[in-house]
Amino acid sequence: MAIIRVKNLLIRTYIGFNPEELVNKQDVIINLEIDADIPKNALDSDEPDGIYDYKTVTKNVISLVQEGRFKLLEVLTQKILDLIMEDKKVKWARVEVDKPHALRFAESVSVVMKAKQ
């Protein structure tokens, strides 16, 4: 077992439902925690055979977010979590998505969601 963390992934997307948010991309910051098994043979051989591919899942998350349009931060967070949970090597995952400057006097607003197999 290993916890893989992807920290502060900064991506621009359409997020929100106010008129200006529907036409202007905004930054979101994504943090992932993924619990995945590491096969013993990968640890013994120092070869990537059978390991959880965090590079590929990160690319898929980037693609999902950049190409999507989301009114709700909750929907974006759930879609990312669903994408991660598609891989059967994942035992559980936690996704946090921040929307900087969403509120006037706050640095950001975030939504956290978790799932397990």
ABEGO torsion letter per residue (X at the ends): XBBBBBBGBBBBBBBEABAAAAABBBBBBBBBBBBBBBBAAAAAAGBABGBBBAAAAAAAAAAAAAABBBABAAAAAAAAAAAAAABAABABBBBBBBBBGABAABABBBBBBBBBX
